[in-house]
Every structure is written in C-alpha cells, then in structure tokens.
C-alpha cells in the first residue's frame, strides 16, 4: 500500500482539513514559496544558454508571463510551429497505441521508446523518450463488460493501458528553445474503459485520491481523476498509478538537469481525454512542488490543450492560475467536446447563478487562454463533417497551420501535407483524391514466418518499458512510502 506524505505547502491555509504529517526532504524549500498570492512572473534567475535565438525569447515570454494572448493576435509564426510540434506529440500517442483486440499486446505501445519517433516516421523530431506511462482502472463503478478481452492469457491486464510518455529535448532542440524541455504527452480516449470513465462527469475532491490540495473544495471530474490515480498491482505495468509513474520520472529528470544548472521547462500536451489529463497533471506537479529545484529556481509549466473538455470547478481553475501554470486551449468551435461537462453550469454562467450553484458537483470552469478555430474557414475541408471529424486532432493542426489571426484569410504556412486530414478521418474534399482513413499498419502487423504461417511477432524488450525500481526510488524521495 502506497501512501502520500504531502509536502507542507499543500496545507498552507487557515484551517487544514487533516493533520499535517512529517515533512519529506523537499518540504523546507516549499515553505519558502507560499503561493498564497498570485505570481506575476515565473522567470528563472539563471543565465540563458549560450546558443539562443529569437524563438527562445518569444517562447520564454509566452510561457513565463500571464498568458499567450500577445502571441495569438496576430498568430506568431514561431508559436504556431511549437503548437503544431506539441500537437504532433499528442497525435503520436494515437498512432503508437495497440488497440487491436486480436493482438495479445492489445493495450500496449506498438513501438519501443528508444526508436519511438523514428518508427512513427518523425525523424529528427528533437526529443527522446525517457519513460512510458500506463494507466489502469480498478473502479467498482465500471461494469465487468468493459473489462473483458479476447486474450486473457496475454501479458496485459484488460484494465491496464499505455496512455502516454515523457520525453526530453535533445541538445540541438534545447539550444533552439533556450531551455531543456521536459514534454509529457497524454493519449486521448480510445478504449471502452476510457469511454465509460468519460461519462463519470461528476466532480470529486482531488484530495479524495491523495493529490496535494490546500483546499478540500478543489474538485475535478471523477473519471479523469480515476484514470490518473488508479492502479492494478496484479499487473507489472500498473504496479504504480499513472500519477506515481509521472511524478517519479519528473523527479529523476529535474534532478539530473537541475544539477547541471540548466534552464528547464515542463510542457504537457494532450488531445480530448489527454487534454484533461494534461491539465490535471499540471496542477498536481505544481501543487506537489516538483516545479521548484533545490536552489529554489522555478520551472515554468505550460499546457498545450487540444479539443479538451472542462476538467474541474472554479476553485480548481483559480488554484491552477495561482500556481502559475499557463494553459493554451486550442479547439474547433464546431466541436462539442469542449462544451462538456458543465454544459449548463460553467464559466459563462452569471455571477448570481455561480454563487448559488458553485457548491454542486456539476459546476465546471475552463482554464487558460483559448485559441478558437473554425474548420469552415479552410478551403480544403468538406462543408459537412461528422461529429468525430470535427473533433479530429489532425484537423485541428491543419487549422493552426492556416490561422493568422481573427478576420484574416486562411493560408497554410508550415508545409504540412493536406493528406494528413484523412489519416484517420474523412475530412479532405474529394477533389484531392485522398481516400478516407488511409493510415494503417501493413498487414495489421502480421509477419510471414519461414513455415509460411502469418503470425503476430513477439514484442521484444517489452519489460524494458518500465523501471519499477527507479519509480520506487524516486517515490520515496518525494515522500511516497511503500
């Protein structure tokens, strides 16, 4: 049983809801940075790396200052390129996930971490995978129907799925950005379990799942919270929750680059469900103090949210902003997902109604700066789209590529291939002669053996995806006791 020994700053308010436990070895630093008042800047005090560029200066401003708005109208071309970059990181989660029920590796990542981007055709992407993240669902609220699988004798628990990864910028990209960027990418909804969790749209206190919280009234959607914190210790890939895997890996990486006195940033990205997990994990990282190095330098945290639903209540929104987390929320105005949960009770509700209903488990608020895009502005997109196509991530990246500001003409700039619109949808106009849903794995991954039989090859090195001993070591350092 793993219990969280929360750092002191999680309790810095007038009436702590629970008894304060013994501080861990990070608590003395956190006491020096009480975030009881808004932070006007998250800028670090270390000298920038020698190799810098105009991108570093603009990107630093958009991440460290109050919002992204100064770079959105008109759309800054350098910001556009980075938004697309993080969107492609989120898209890679879909393309690498094995969701074939006939595969005994269903629920895993199809490619190894060492060659992740190369195997997906993203050569010279500029980031290296350091760890995969797995989630599980052990909630009693999930019907047993959703936990059935074809191959119950495979290496995977039917309730465990690969859901994202942690990556670090290589030296060249680090010099271009002016900081060592730790990127976290979360996958969107794919499995039946996740679809069911998405329907658990009632608010639940984050403290109920042992997340650091200075306010017991900070709540997020129960489904997102369970995906982030559940674990199934009968499976080696979910011995630790997605949250524990992430926090341990971040502790390891920030220690490595902090000791090198490098400037560090944490950027979290995700689409749909992945967007919700990105925002939730950003809150958790900041509230747990993982964005503070041993020398008291701050690590700026940013979220690139794509087509994301609302995540938490107004108190969650306010606390996230107070912690200094910057969120850019990119979405298609014709997509319905960003309107839920909280379709009737949300940030647009009158102040009077908010005062009356804010205590309920149904009042949600979006967070961050929004970049609202319209697929009807693109001359390459069909006039009528199905609801799933309006939610498509490749469509959103196409719209980012052609957006230059409100009231401006749509014009593609980065050279992204229009054919990507039909990669897993039916979005591109027929005159371009690109078949819908053209992206597929050759022969569904089957290989012909010397004896003439077609079989799915063994997944070599699958045990190397996790380092349980490393996770446990850094959890202890964070105050997570076994």
Buried (B, 14 or more C-beta within 10 A) or exposed (E): EBEBBBBBBBBBEEEEEEEEBEBBEBBEBBEEBEBEEEBEEBEBEEEEBEEBEEBBEBBBBBBBBBBBEBBBEEBBEBBBBBBBBBBBBBBBBBBBBBBBEEBBBBBBBBBBBEEBBEBBEBEEBBBBBBBBBBBBBBBEEBEEEBBEBEBEEBBBBBBBBBBBBBBBBBEEBBBBBBBBBBBBBBBBBBBBBBEBBBEBBEBBBBBEBBBBBBBBBBBBBBBBBBBBBBBBEEBBBBBBBBBBBBBBBBBBBBBBBBEEEEBBBBBBBBBBBBBBBBBBBBBBBBBBBBBBBEEEBBBBBBBBBBBBBBBBBBBBBBBBBBBBBBBBBBBBBBBEBBEBBBEEBBBEBEEEEBEEEBEEBBBBBBBBBBBEBEBBBBEBBBEEBEEEBBBBBBBBBBBBBBBBEEEEEBEBBEEBEBBBBBBBBBBBBEEEEBEBEEEEEEEEBBEEEEEEEEEBEEBEEBEEBBBBEEBBEBBBBBBBEE
